[in-house]
Amino acid sequence: MSGRTSISKVRPGAVPALFCIALLFAVCLSAGRVGAVERSLRGELKRVLILHSFGRDFLPWSEYARDIKAKLERESPWPLDIQEHALLTARFNSPGPEAPFVEYLQSLYEGAKPDIVLSIGAPAARFAQKYRGRLFPDAPLILSAVEHRLINRADLGDNDVVVAVRNDFMAAFGNILQILPDTKSVAIVIGASPLEKFWVEEVKRELQPLGERIELVWYSDLSFEEILKRAARLPPHTALFWGLMSVDAAGVVHESDIALRSLYAAANVPIFSYQEPFFGDGPVGGPMLMIEETSSRTVSAAIGILGGTKPASISYDPIGFAAPRYDWRQLQRWGISESRLPRGSEIVFREQSIWERYRWQMLLIASVILVQSGLISGMLHERRRRQMAEVESLQRLAELAHANRYSAVGELTTSIAHELNQPLGSILTNAETAELMLKAASPDMNEIRQILADIRRDDQRASEVIRRLRSILKKTPFEVRDIELNDMVQEAIGLVRAVADGRRIKLIYTPVLADLRARGDPIQLQQVVLNLIINAMDAIFDADPGERQVSVSTQRVGNEAEVRVSDTGPGIAASDLANVFNPFFTTKPQGMGMGLAIVKTIVEAHHGTISAVNQAAGGALFTIRLPIVR
């Protein structure tokens, strides 16, 4: 509002309530009390002015102010207008004139005086006492969170209340010597503002009795950067005492707890402090000033005065140190035994054991584990039974496959005999020729060498035939290893090539031009291919000689290897397609119906699949798919 509100401008017929509100504001403005009698549902608005000593974010006073504000807003029966200002000149080593700040406050509150003034800390208390006559002569003044030695008692009046504290440095240093009895020196971190210089002299005076017991090292004439360097290389049996660091000797301002955290990160010795707002960010602990009692007294006095209580009737003794408190984390870091702590000490930030923290959860977990153990034990027993059954099943499969191989070899007798007769006949012929040549007067040695080379080649060929025959007839357990499928199929075709030629069957093999690596038993997989080729040759036995053809091919389909065996026979009856892999199902007059059943069992044991379909052009197509090894 910048001027008076004219009642004559209210329209005739306006709502009476709006008229009353306009009239009320006009009266307030004419009296020069803007906002002083504002109303709300809870009653009359109360204006509270808070003066800070260094700034709103300077520890320890910022924590006192924050707690006082929270309690006021929570406990006040009236709506509050809390306004805050900081006395910036207190943070300078050489304070400048205060007159501009005084004039600013005077102009700001000239027409709206605060109902009560709260000063936080000594510089704000001194300022409020010095200029209250010019700024707010009738407003009650509460000097809060100020050390009792810094109060100007000569200027106190009946409209003032003091909520003071008392620093007991002998108690603070006695605590250091009690829990660290080997301490030889204490480095004292304190700033260089006027207030901090006062405390340097006070601490020196108060600690004179300890002069022969420990050495006191003062950092008040150093920049904070230099303090950090020295704190990082302190000798053993030294402690750091954190007094106050608002402004260092270089004139650098340090807000909040950043300076203390920097010191804690650099220091190689324990840190002690007597102020609760610094506790938890590095100091070990000890007797200290607590925020709670100071803020509670301040709020109680403020609400009492706002409610009509005379300030002169409110009196408090200075608040001393509370019972010692210690940071469990720092006790652990510096190896300080809890047995050295004073009786009645409180230990905070203690890390609970896993059992203490999660007792019920762990009991529940233990119960679940017990139940799971029983289930797992039963499942392991069942798994062992299944594994034994699988082993037995594989053994039975190996035996059945072995019997089936004997049957297949019986059908390959002609082929095997032909495969052996060829190299053996060649060996005999070459040996006889060599003998005749050696009887000559001058045998041709080069020709004899070529004959011997032919004999060696034919011998190796016969040996390879016998090796393949032995491998296919050998009774071995199920053995898994890496297989190159193209080579395996090629070897199987070699065993039946003579049979195909004898039956005038065209046997075509088309391998894929890439490695097809799978894992499995090579003998059993070769048996699968042999069975399918023999079945295909049997299926086209009655076809015209020019139309007898069996095709074998390999290819890769995604992550699987595919082996395809097809023929040009009549195919499989549609009603039989679903049963061809069933045990004892056969369409051959002399068949037992076990060949394809064994084939399917072997393929599935290798985690593959097999299928049978009729081709559109005629004949059957069997397709095997096996997983490829990457």
C-alpha positions in Angstrom: 0.0 0.0 0.0 1.5 3.4 -1.0 -1.3 5.8 0.1 -4.7 6.2 1.7 -7.7 4.4 0.4 -10.6 6.7 -0.3 -14.0 5.5 1.2 -15.9 7.7 -1.3 -14.8 5.5 -4.1 -16.7 2.5 -2.8 -19.8 1.9 -5.1 -23.2 2.3 -3.6 -24.8 -1.1 -3.0 -21.4 -2.9 -2.6 -21.3 -5.9 -0.3 -21.2 -4.7 3.4 -18.3 -7.1 4.2 -16.1 -5.6 1.5 -17.0 -2.1 2.8 -15.8 -3.0 6.3 -12.5 -4.4 5.1 -11.8 -1.2 3.0 -12.7 0.9 6.0 -10.4 -1.1 8.3 -7.4 -0.7 5.9 -8.1 3.0 5.6 -7.9 3.5 9.3 -4.7 1.4 9.6 -3.0 3.4 6.9 -4.0 6.7 8.4 -2.5 5.7 11.7 0.8 4.9 10.0 0.7 1.2 11.2 0.8 -0.7 7.9 0.1 -4.3 8.7 0.5 -4.0 12.4 -3.1 -4.8 13.0 -3.6 -7.2 10.1 -6.1 -9.9 10.9 -6.3 -13.6 10.2 -8.4 -16.5 11.4 -6.0 -17.1 14.3 -6.0 -13.6 15.5 -3.7 -10.6 15.4 -0.5 -10.8 13.3 2.7 -10.6 15.2 5.9 -9.2 13.6 9.1 -10.8 14.8 12.5 -9.3 13.8 15.5 -11.6 14.0 19.0 -10.0 13.9 21.9 -12.3 12.9 25.5 -11.7 14.0 27.4 -12.8 10.9 24.8 -14.1 8.4 21.9 -16.5 8.1 24.2 -19.5 7.3 27.0 -19.1 9.9 27.4 -21.8 12.4 26.7 -22.1 15.3 24.2 -19.2 15.3 22.3 -20.3 12.2 21.3 -23.5 14.0 20.0 -21.6 17.0 18.0 -19.3 14.7 16.6 -22.2 12.7 15.5 -24.0 15.8 14.0 -20.8 17.3 12.0 -20.1 14.2 10.7 -23.6 13.9 9.5 -23.6 17.5 8.0 -20.1 17.2 6.0 -21.1 14.1 4.9 -24.3 15.8 3.9 -22.9 19.2 2.7 -19.4 18.5 -1.1 -18.9 18.9 -0.9 -16.0 16.4 0.1 -15.7 12.8 3.7 -14.6 12.6 5.6 -12.4 10.2 9.2 -13.3 10.8 11.8 -11.0 9.2 15.5 -11.6 9.3 18.6 -9.3 8.8 22.3 -10.0 9.2 24.9 -7.6 10.7 27.4 -8.0 7.9 30.0 -5.7 9.5 30.7 -8.3 12.2 32.4 -10.6 9.6 35.1 -8.1 8.8 38.5 -7.9 10.6 38.3 -4.1 10.4 34.5 -3.3 10.6 33.3 -0.4 8.6 30.6 2.2 9.6 27.3 0.8 10.7 25.3 4.0 10.0 24.1 2.9 6.5 22.7 -0.3 7.9 21.0 1.6 10.7 19.4 4.0 8.3 18.2 1.1 6.1 16.5 -0.6 9.1 15.1 2.8 10.3 13.5 3.5 6.9 12.3 -0.1 6.6 10.5 -0.2 9.9 9.5 3.4 10.4 5.9 2.8 9.7 5.7 -0.9 10.9 7.6 -1.4 14.1 8.3 -5.1 15.1 6.4 -6.5 18.1 9.5 -8.1 19.4 13.2 -8.2 18.4 15.4 -11.3 18.8 19.2 -11.0 18.5 21.3 -14.2 17.8 24.8 -14.0 19.0 27.0 -11.4 20.6 27.5 -9.0 17.6 23.8 -8.8 17.0 23.1 -8.3 20.7 25.6 -5.4 20.9 24.1 -3.8 17.7 20.5 -4.1 19.1 21.4 -2.6 22.4 23.4 0.3 20.8 20.7 1.4 18.3 17.4 0.3 19.8 16.6 3.9 20.7 16.7 4.9 17.1 15.2 1.8 15.5 12.6 0.2 17.8 12.6 2.0 21.3 9.3 0.4 22.4 9.9 -3.2 21.1 10.9 -5.8 23.7 14.4 -7.2 23.1 15.5 -10.8 23.7 19.3 -11.3 23.5 19.6 -15.0 22.7 22.6 -17.4 22.2 25.1 -14.8 23.5 27.9 -15.6 26.0 27.3 -14.0 29.3 30.7 -12.2 29.2 29.7 -10.3 26.1 26.5 -8.8 27.4 26.5 -5.0 28.0 24.6 -5.1 31.2 24.7 -1.3 31.7 22.3 -0.9 28.7 19.8 -3.5 29.9 16.4 -2.3 30.8 13.0 -3.5 31.9 12.0 -4.3 28.3 14.9 -6.8 27.9 15.3 -10.5 28.4 18.7 -12.3 28.2 19.0 -16.0 27.3 22.8 -16.3 27.8 25.2 -19.2 27.6 28.4 -19.9 29.5 31.6 -21.3 27.9 33.6 -23.5 30.2 36.9 -23.9 28.4 38.6 -25.7 31.4 35.9 -28.3 31.2 36.3 -28.7 27.4 40.1 -29.1 27.7 39.8 -31.3 30.8 37.7 -33.6 28.6 40.5 -33.9 26.0 43.1 -34.8 28.7 40.8 -37.4 30.2 40.0 -39.4 27.1 43.5 -38.8 25.5 45.8 -38.7 28.6 49.0 -38.8 26.4 48.1 -35.4 24.8 51.1 -33.1 24.8 49.8 -30.2 22.7 46.5 -28.7 21.5 46.3 -26.6 18.3 43.4 -24.1 18.7 41.6 -23.1 15.5 40.0 -19.7 15.8 39.3 -16.8 13.4 40.4 -13.1 13.4 37.2 -11.2 13.6 36.7 -8.8 16.6 34.5 -11.4 18.3 37.1 -14.2 17.7 40.0 -12.0 18.9 38.1 -11.5 22.1 37.8 -15.2 22.6 41.5 -15.8 21.9 42.3 -13.6 25.0 39.6 -15.2 27.1 40.7 -18.8 26.3 44.3 -17.9 27.1 43.4 -16.4 30.4 41.1 -19.2 31.4 43.6 -22.0 30.4 46.5 -20.5 32.3 46.4 -23.4 34.9 47.1 -25.9 32.1 50.3 -24.1 31.0 52.6 -26.7 32.5 50.5 -29.6 31.5 50.1 -29.1 27.7 51.4 -26.7 25.0 48.7 -24.5 23.4 49.3 -23.7 19.7 47.3 -20.7 18.3 46.2 -20.5 14.7 44.3 -17.2 15.0 47.0 -15.3 13.0 46.9 -17.7 10.0 44.9 -18.0 6.8 42.7 -21.0 6.7 44.7 -22.4 3.8 47.8 -22.4 6.0 45.8 -23.9 8.9 44.9 -26.9 6.7 48.5 -27.4 5.8 49.6 -27.4 9.4 46.7 -29.6 10.5 47.8 -32.3 8.0 51.2 -32.8 9.6 50.7 -32.4 13.3 53.0 -34.6 15.5 51.6 -37.5 17.6 49.9 -36.8 20.9 48.3 -33.6 19.5 44.7 -32.6 19.4 42.8 -29.9 17.5 40.3 -27.6 19.2 37.7 -26.0 17.0 36.7 -22.7 18.5 35.2 -20.6 15.8 36.1 -19.7 12.2 34.0 -17.0 10.7 36.7 -14.9 9.3 40.4 -16.0 9.0 43.5 -13.8 9.3 43.5 -13.3 5.5 40.0 -11.8 5.7 38.3 -14.8 4.0 34.8 -15.4 5.2 33.8 -19.0 6.1 30.1 -19.8 6.1 28.3 -22.8 7.5 30.3 -26.0 8.3 32.4 -26.1 5.1 35.5 -25.0 7.0 35.2 -27.6 9.6 34.6 -30.3 7.1 37.7 -29.2 5.2 39.7 -29.3 8.4 38.4 -32.8 9.2 39.4 -34.0 5.8 42.9 -32.7 6.2 43.7 -33.3 9.9 45.8 -36.2 11.0 44.7 -35.9 14.7 41.3 -35.8 16.5 39.2 -32.6 16.6 37.2 -31.4 19.6 34.5 -28.7 19.9 32.1 -27.4 22.6 29.3 -26.4 20.2 26.5 -28.8 19.3 26.0 -27.4 15.8 29.5 -28.6 14.9 28.9 -32.1 16.4 28.6 -34.9 13.9 30.8 -33.3 11.2 34.2 -34.3 12.6 34.6 -33.4 16.4 35.0 -36.3 18.8 32.7 -34.7 21.4 32.7 -33.9 25.1 30.7 -31.4 27.2 29.0 -28.9 24.9 26.4 -26.2 24.6 23.1 -27.7 23.4 20.7 -25.8 21.2 17.5 -27.2 22.7 17.6 -25.4 26.0 18.6 -22.0 24.5 15.9 -22.1 21.8 13.2 -23.3 24.2 13.9 -20.5 26.7 14.0 -18.0 23.9 10.7 -19.1 22.4 9.0 -19.3 25.8 10.1 -15.8 26.6 9.0 -14.5 23.1 5.5 -16.0 23.3 5.1 -14.8 26.9 6.0 -11.3 26.0 3.8 -11.3 22.9 1.0 -12.5 25.1 1.4 -9.6 27.6 4.0 -10.8 30.1 6.4 -8.1 31.3 10.0 -8.7 30.1 11.3 -7.6 33.5 9.6 -10.6 35.1 11.5 -13.1 32.9 15.0 -14.0 34.1 17.3 -16.9 33.3 20.7 -18.0 34.5 23.4 -18.6 31.9 23.1 -22.0 30.3 26.2 -24.2 30.8 27.5 -27.3 29.2 25.2 -30.3 29.0 26.3 -33.9 29.8 29.1 -35.0 27.5 28.2 -36.4 24.1 30.6 -38.4 21.8 30.5 -39.5 18.2 31.0 -43.3 18.1 32.5 -43.1 14.6 35.2 -40.8 15.8 35.9 -42.9 18.9 36.5 -45.8 16.5 38.6 -43.8 14.1 41.0 -42.6 16.8 41.0 -45.7 18.9 39.5 -44.0 22.0 38.2 -46.6 24.5 34.7 -46.0 25.9 36.1 -46.8 29.3 37.8 -43.5 29.4 34.6 -41.5 28.8 33.1 -39.6 31.8 30.3 -41.2 33.7 26.9 -40.4 32.2 28.3 -39.7 28.7 26.0 -40.2 25.7 27.4 -42.0 22.6 25.6 -41.2 19.4 25.9 -42.3 15.8 26.7 -45.8 17.0 26.5 -48.3 14.2 24.3 -51.2 15.3 25.4 -54.7 14.5 23.5 -56.5 11.8 21.7 -58.5 14.4 20.6 -55.4 16.4 19.5 -53.6 13.3 17.7 -56.4 11.5 16.8 -58.7 14.4 13.2 -59.6 13.3 14.2 -59.6 9.6 17.0 -62.0 10.3 14.8 -64.3 12.4 12.3 -64.3 9.5 15.2 -64.9 7.0 16.5 -67.7 9.2 13.1 -69.3 9.3 12.8 -69.0 5.5 16.3 -70.5 5.1 15.4 -73.5 7.3 12.3 -74.1 5.3 14.3 -73.7 2.0 17.1 -75.9 3.3 14.5 -78.7 3.8 13.1 -78.1 0.4 16.5 -77.9 -1.2 17.6 -81.1 0.5 14.5 -82.9 -0.8 15.1 -81.4 -4.3 18.8 -82.4 -4.2 17.7 -86.0 -3.3 15.2 -86.0 -6.1 17.8 -84.5 -8.5 20.3 -87.3 -7.6 17.6 -89.8 -8.3 16.9 -88.2 -11.6 20.6 -88.0 -12.5 20.9 -91.7 -11.7 17.9 -92.4 -13.8 19.4 -90.3 -16.6 22.7 -92.1 -16.4 20.9 -95.5 -16.5 18.8 -94.3 -19.4 21.9 -93.2 -21.3 23.4 -96.6 -20.6 20.3 -98.3 -21.9 20.4 -96.0 -24.9 24.1 -96.9 -25.5 23.3 -100.6 -25.3 20.3 -100.3 -27.6 22.3 -98.2 -30.1 25.1 -100.7 -30.0 22.7 -103.5 -30.9 21.2 -101.3 -33.6 24.7 -100.7 -35.0 25.3 -104.4 -35.3 22.1 -104.7 -37.3 23.2 -101.8 -39.5 26.7 -103.3 -40.0 25.0 -106.6 -41.1 23.4 -104.7 -43.9 26.8 -103.0 -44.8 28.6 -106.4 -45.0 28.9 -106.2 -48.8 30.0 -102.6 -48.7 32.7 -103.4 -46.1 33.9 -106.5 -47.9 34.2 -104.5 -51.1 36.0 -101.7 -49.3 38.5 -104.2 -47.9 38.8 -106.4 -51.1 39.9 -103.5 -53.3 43.0 -102.4 -51.3 43.9 -106.0 -50.3 43.7 -107.1 -54.0 45.8 -104.2 -55.0 48.4 -104.9 -52.3 48.6 -108.6 -53.5 49.0 -107.6 -57.2 51.6 -105.0 -56.4 53.6 -107.4 -54.2 53.6 -110.1 -56.9 54.7 -107.6 -59.5 57.5 -106.3 -57.2 58.8 -109.9 -56.7 58.9 -110.5 -60.5 60.8 -107.3 -61.0 63.3 -108.1 -58.3 64.2 -111.4 -60.1 65.3 -109.5 -63.2 69.0 -109.0 -63.7 68.7 -105.2 -63.4 65.4 -104.3 -61.7 64.0 -100.9 -62.2 64.3 -99.4 -58.6 62.1 -96.4 -59.4 59.3 -98.6 -60.5 59.7 -100.7 -57.4 59.5 -97.6 -55.2 56.3 -96.5 -56.8 54.9 -100.1 -56.3 55.8 -99.9 -52.6 54.2 -96.5 -52.3 51.0 -98.0 -53.8 51.1 -100.8 -51.3 51.5 -98.3 -48.4 48.5 -96.3 -49.7 46.3 -99.4 -50.1 47.3 -100.6 -46.6 46.3 -97.3 -45.1 43.0 -97.4 -46.9 42.3 -100.9 -45.6 43.3 -99.8 -42.1 40.9 -96.9 -42.3 38.0 -99.2 -43.3 38.8 -101.5 -40.3 39.1 -98.4 -38.0 35.7 -97.1 -39.1 34.2 -100.6 -38.7 35.7 -101.0 -35.2 34.6 -97.5 -34.1 31.0 -98.2 -35.2 31.0 -101.6 -33.5 32.8 -100.5 -30.4 30.7 -100.6 -27.2 31.4 -97.3 -25.5 29.5 -95.2 -23.0 27.8 -92.0 -24.1 30.8 -89.6 -24.7 30.3 -85.9 -25.5 33.0 -83.9 -27.4 33.3 -81.4 -30.2 32.3 -82.7 -33.6 32.7 -81.3 -37.1 29.4 -82.5 -38.7 30.5 -82.2 -42.3 33.4 -84.7 -41.6 31.2 -87.0 -39.6 28.5 -87.2 -42.4 31.3 -87.7 -45.0 32.7 -90.7 -43.1 29.2 -92.2 -42.7 28.6 -91.9 -46.5 32.0 -93.6 -47.1 30.7 -96.7 -45.2 27.6 -97.1 -47.4 29.0 -95.9 -50.8 29.8 -99.5 -52.0 26.2 -100.6 -51.0 24.8 -97.8 -53.0 26.9 -98.6 -56.0 26.0 -102.3 -55.7 22.2 -101.4 -55.7 22.7 -98.9 -58.5 21.7 -96.0 -56.3 23.0 -92.5 -56.9 24.3 -91.2 -53.5 24.8 -87.5 -53.6 26.4 -85.5 -50.7 26.2 -81.7 -50.7 28.1 -80.2 -47.6 27.8 -76.6 -46.6 30.9 -74.5 -47.3 31.5 -73.7 -43.6 32.4 -75.5 -40.4 29.4 -77.0 -38.5 30.6 -77.6 -35.0 28.3 -79.4 -32.5 28.8 -81.3 -29.3 27.9 -84.9 -28.9 28.9 -88.5 -29.3 30.4 -88.9 -32.8 29.7 -92.7 -33.0 26.0 -92.3 -32.1 25.5 -89.4 -34.4 27.2 -91.3 -37.2 24.8 -94.2 -36.5 21.8 -91.8 -36.9 23.0 -90.7 -40.4 23.8 -94.4 -41.4 20.3 -95.5 -40.3 18.6 -92.7 -42.3 20.7 -93.4 -45.4 20.1 -97.2 -45.2 16.3 -96.6 -44.7 16.3 -94.2 -47.7 18.1 -96.9 -49.9 15.6 -99.5 -48.7 12.7 -97.2 -49.6 13.8 -96.9 -53.3 14.7 -100.6 -53.7 11.7 -101.2 -56.0 12.1 -97.9 -58.1 13.5 -98.0 -61.6 17.3 -98.0 -61.7 17.5 -94.6 -63.3 15.4 -93.0 -60.6 17.1 -94.4 -57.5 18.7 -91.4 -55.8 19.5 -90.6 -52.1 20.6 -87.0 -51.3 22.4 -86.0 -48.2 23.2 -82.3 -47.4 24.2 -80.1 -44.5 23.5 -76.4 -43.9 23.3 -73.8 -41.1 19.9 -72.4 -40.0 20.3 -69.7 -37.4 22.0 -71.2 -34.4 21.4 -74.8 -35.5 23.1 -77.2 -37.9 20.8 -79.1 -40.2 21.4 -82.6 -41.8 18.9 -83.5 -44.5 18.5 -87.0 -46.0 16.0 -87.4 -48.8 15.1 -90.1 -51.4 13.1 -90.5 -54.6 11.0 -93.3 -53.3 7.2 -93.5 -52.9 7.3 -91.5 -49.6 5.6 -92.3 -46.3 1.8 -93.0 -46.1 0.1 -89.9 -44.6 -1.5 -92.1 -41.9 2.0 -93.4 -40.9 3.8 -90.0 -40.7 2.8 -89.4 -37.1 4.1 -92.9 -36.0 7.3 -93.4 -37.9 9.4 -92.6 -34.8 7.4 -94.8 -32.4 9.0 -98.0 -31.1 8.1 -101.2 -32.9 6.3 -99.3 -35.7 7.6 -100.5 -39.1 6.5 -100.8 -42.7 9.2 -103.3 -43.6 8.2 -107.0 -43.7 11.3 -108.1 -41.8 11.7 -104.9 -39.7 11.6 -104.6 -35.9 10.5 -101.0 -35.8 13.4 -99.9 -33.5 15.7 -98.1 -36.0 13.9 -94.7 -36.2 12.9 -94.9 -32.5 16.6 -95.2 -31.6 17.5 -92.4 -34.1 15.0 -90.0 -32.4 16.2 -91.0 -28.9 19.9 -90.3 -29.9 19.0 -86.9 -31.5 17.0 -85.7 -28.5 19.8 -86.8 -26.1 21.9 -84.3 -28.1 19.3 -81.6 -27.5 18.3 -81.7 -31.1 15.1 -82.5 -33.1 14.3 -84.8 -36.0 11.3 -84.6 -38.4 9.9 -86.5 -41.4 7.9 -85.1 -44.2 6.9 -86.1 -47.8 8.4 -84.0 -50.5 6.1 -82.4 -53.1 8.2 -84.0 -55.9 8.0 -87.4 -54.3 10.0 -89.3 -51.7 10.6 -88.7 -48.0 12.7 -86.1 -46.3 14.2 -86.5 -42.8 15.7 -83.4 -41.2 18.0 -83.4 -38.1 18.7 -80.2 -36.3 21.4 -79.9 -33.7 22.6 -76.8 -31.7 25.8 -75.2 -33.0 28.8 -74.7 -30.7 29.9 -71.0 -31.0 
